[in-house]
């Protein structure tokens, strides 16, 4: 069902989960201190080589856009192709937007922030999703969605530039990553991200005495 980018469950189309296929879960909630919108794709069995490559290329696009440094007053549409480039390299693509504004105790899809042609230029303080994907009709769907804050970037020139700070701290599925496709810079980004997850989420799981979840987190964030 995840091969449909915006699938909604129904009694006629619901299926039993299987460890032999991919599972995409688009999650979120609205809380007093913010709104979350996080998507992860997992495979509990043995993914095919193509599934691993497609997932890894979606992850590469997520990383490339998340770590991008760009001039202030840049429109999201100008930079969104960075999320697609790894897929384009092998003739793949996805048919939905790369991200949307996210409200603070407001709408999950908050206008006018995002990566479409009619969105406003990005400014420090905006929250947006970054969510490349890939969908194979009738077979499987992949999407990796994070919430990112637009922040000022430090540059050697001192000129005003921006970048993203990913604020959703959820590991990616190691079972689906083909490390041979990743650049050293992408691997460094992943390791830094995993260090942040351990530092911020680990102590909270321990505080709540969620030892099984903490053990899972440690295993899922190994370098």
C-alpha positions as CSV (number, residue, x, y, z in Angstrom):
1,X,0.0,0.0,0.0
2,X,2.9,2.4,0.5
3,X,3.5,2.3,-3.2
4,X,0.7,4.9,-3.1
5,X,2.4,8.1,-1.9
6,X,-0.7,9.3,-0.1
7,X,-2.4,6.1,0.8
8,X,-5.3,6.1,3.4
9,X,-6.3,2.7,5.0
10,X,-9.7,1.2,4.5
11,X,-11.4,-2.1,5.2
12,X,-11.2,-2.9,1.5
13,X,-7.5,-2.3,1.0
14,X,-5.9,-3.0,4.4
15,X,-3.3,-5.7,4.4
16,X,-1.5,-7.8,7.0
17,X,2.1,-6.8,7.8
18,X,4.8,-9.1,6.6
19,X,8.5,-9.3,7.4
20,X,9.1,-10.1,3.7
21,X,8.3,-6.6,2.4
22,X,8.9,-2.9,3.1
23,X,6.9,-1.0,5.7
24,X,6.5,2.8,5.4
25,X,5.1,4.6,8.4
26,X,4.2,8.3,8.3
27,X,3.8,9.5,11.9
28,X,3.1,12.7,13.7
29,X,1.3,14.5,16.5
30,X,0.4,17.9,17.6
31,X,1.7,19.0,21.0
32,X,1.6,22.2,23.1
33,X,5.3,22.8,22.1
34,X,5.2,21.8,18.5
35,X,4.0,19.6,15.7
36,X,5.8,16.5,14.4
37,X,5.8,14.9,10.9
38,X,8.3,12.1,10.6
39,X,8.4,9.2,8.1
40,X,10.6,6.2,8.2
41,X,10.7,3.1,5.9
42,X,11.9,-0.3,7.3
43,X,12.4,-3.9,6.1
44,X,12.4,-6.6,8.8
45,X,13.5,-9.3,6.4
46,X,15.9,-9.5,3.4
47,X,15.4,-6.5,1.0
48,X,16.3,-7.0,-2.6
49,X,19.4,-5.2,-4.1
50,X,17.1,-2.7,-5.9
51,X,15.1,-2.0,-2.7
52,X,18.4,-1.2,-0.9
53,X,19.7,1.0,-3.7
54,X,16.4,2.9,-4.0
55,X,16.3,3.4,-0.2
56,X,19.9,4.5,-0.1
57,X,19.4,7.0,-2.9
58,X,16.4,8.5,-1.1
59,X,18.5,8.8,2.0
60,X,21.3,10.4,0.0
61,X,18.9,13.0,-1.2
62,X,17.6,13.6,2.3
63,X,21.2,14.1,3.6
64,X,22.3,16.3,0.6
65,X,19.5,18.7,1.1
66,X,19.7,18.7,4.9
67,X,23.4,19.6,4.9
68,X,23.2,22.1,2.1
69,X,24.5,25.7,2.6
70,X,22.8,28.3,0.5
71,X,22.4,32.1,0.2
72,X,19.8,33.9,2.3
73,X,16.6,34.8,0.5
74,X,16.8,31.6,-1.6
75,X,13.5,30.0,-2.6
76,X,13.0,26.3,-1.6
77,X,12.2,25.5,-5.2
78,X,15.8,26.6,-6.2
79,X,17.4,23.9,-3.9
80,X,14.9,21.0,-3.9
81,X,16.7,19.2,-6.7
82,X,19.5,18.4,-4.3
83,X,17.0,15.9,-2.7
84,X,16.4,14.3,-6.1
85,X,19.9,14.2,-7.6
86,X,20.9,10.7,-6.4
87,X,17.7,9.3,-7.8
88,X,18.0,11.2,-11.1
89,X,21.5,9.8,-11.5
90,X,20.0,6.4,-12.2
91,X,16.7,7.5,-13.9
92,X,14.5,7.4,-10.8
93,X,12.2,10.1,-9.4
94,X,9.2,10.8,-7.1
95,X,5.9,12.5,-7.9
96,X,5.3,14.6,-4.8
97,X,6.7,17.7,-3.2
98,X,10.1,17.6,-1.3
99,X,8.7,19.3,1.8
100,X,6.2,21.6,3.4
101,X,6.1,24.1,6.2
102,X,5.3,22.8,9.6
103,X,3.4,24.8,12.2
104,X,4.2,25.3,15.9
105,X,1.0,23.9,17.5
106,X,-0.6,24.7,14.2
107,X,-1.1,22.9,10.8
108,X,1.0,19.9,9.9
109,X,1.1,21.4,6.4
110,X,1.6,25.1,7.0
111,X,1.6,27.6,4.1
112,X,3.6,29.4,2.7
113,X,6.9,27.6,3.6
114,X,8.2,24.7,1.4
115,X,9.9,23.7,-1.8
116,X,7.2,24.4,-4.4
117,X,7.5,27.1,-7.0
118,X,4.9,29.3,-5.2
119,X,6.4,29.1,-1.7
120,X,8.2,32.1,-0.1
121,X,12.0,32.3,0.2
122,X,13.5,30.4,3.1
123,X,14.4,32.4,6.2
124,X,16.0,31.5,9.5
125,X,13.4,30.3,12.0
126,X,11.2,28.5,9.5
127,X,10.3,24.8,10.0
128,X,10.0,22.6,7.0
129,X,9.8,18.9,6.2
130,X,12.5,17.3,4.0
131,X,10.9,14.2,2.5
132,X,12.3,12.6,-0.7
133,X,10.9,9.2,-1.7
134,X,10.6,6.6,-4.3
135,X,7.5,4.5,-5.3
136,X,7.4,1.3,-7.3
137,X,3.8,0.8,-8.5
138,X,2.2,-2.3,-6.9
139,X,5.4,-3.3,-5.1
140,X,6.7,-0.9,-2.4
141,X,7.1,2.7,-1.4
142,X,10.0,4.6,0.3
143,X,9.9,7.9,2.0
144,X,12.3,9.4,4.5
145,X,10.9,12.5,6.1
146,X,12.5,14.7,8.7
147,X,11.5,18.1,10.3
148,X,14.2,20.7,9.8
149,X,14.7,24.2,11.1
150,X,16.2,26.8,8.8
151,X,19.3,28.3,10.6
152,X,22.1,30.7,9.8
153,X,25.2,29.0,8.5
154,X,28.8,29.9,9.3
155,X,30.8,30.6,6.2
156,X,34.4,31.7,5.6
157,X,33.2,34.8,3.7
158,X,31.0,36.0,6.6
159,X,28.2,36.6,4.1
160,X,24.6,35.7,5.1
161,X,24.0,32.1,4.2
162,X,21.5,29.5,5.6
163,X,21.4,25.8,6.2
164,X,19.1,23.3,7.9
165,X,19.2,21.8,11.4
166,X,17.3,18.5,11.5
167,X,15.3,18.4,14.7
168,X,13.6,15.0,14.4
169,X,15.9,12.5,16.0
170,X,14.9,9.0,14.7
171,X,17.4,6.5,13.3
172,X,17.2,5.3,9.7
173,X,16.9,1.6,8.9
174,X,20.5,0.1,8.7
175,X,19.1,-3.0,7.0
176,X,18.3,-0.9,3.9
177,X,21.5,1.2,3.6
178,X,24.0,0.3,0.9
179,X,27.2,1.9,2.4
180,X,29.1,1.6,-0.9
181,X,26.9,4.3,-2.5
182,X,27.5,6.9,0.3
183,X,30.2,9.5,0.0
184,X,32.6,10.1,3.0
185,X,30.7,13.4,3.6
186,X,27.3,11.6,3.8
187,X,28.7,9.0,6.1
188,X,30.2,11.7,8.4
189,X,26.7,13.4,8.4
190,X,25.1,10.1,9.4
191,X,27.5,9.5,12.2
192,X,27.1,13.1,13.6
193,X,23.3,12.7,13.4
194,X,23.5,9.4,15.3
195,X,25.7,11.0,18.0
196,X,23.0,13.7,18.4
197,X,20.3,11.1,18.7
198,X,22.2,9.3,21.4
199,X,23.0,12.5,23.3
200,X,19.4,13.8,23.3
201,X,17.2,10.8,23.2
202,X,19.3,8.2,25.1
203,X,19.2,10.0,28.5
204,X,15.4,10.6,28.2
205,X,14.8,6.9,27.6
206,X,16.9,6.0,30.6
207,X,15.0,8.6,32.7
208,X,11.8,6.9,31.7
209,X,13.3,3.5,32.5
210,X,12.7,2.3,28.9
211,X,15.7,0.0,28.8
212,X,14.5,-2.1,25.8
213,X,14.0,1.1,23.8
214,X,17.4,2.4,24.9
215,X,19.1,-0.8,23.9
216,X,17.4,-0.6,20.4
217,X,18.5,3.0,20.1
218,X,22.1,2.2,20.9
219,X,22.1,-0.6,18.3
220,X,20.4,1.5,15.7
221,X,22.9,4.4,16.1
222,X,26.2,2.5,15.9
223,X,28.7,4.4,13.7
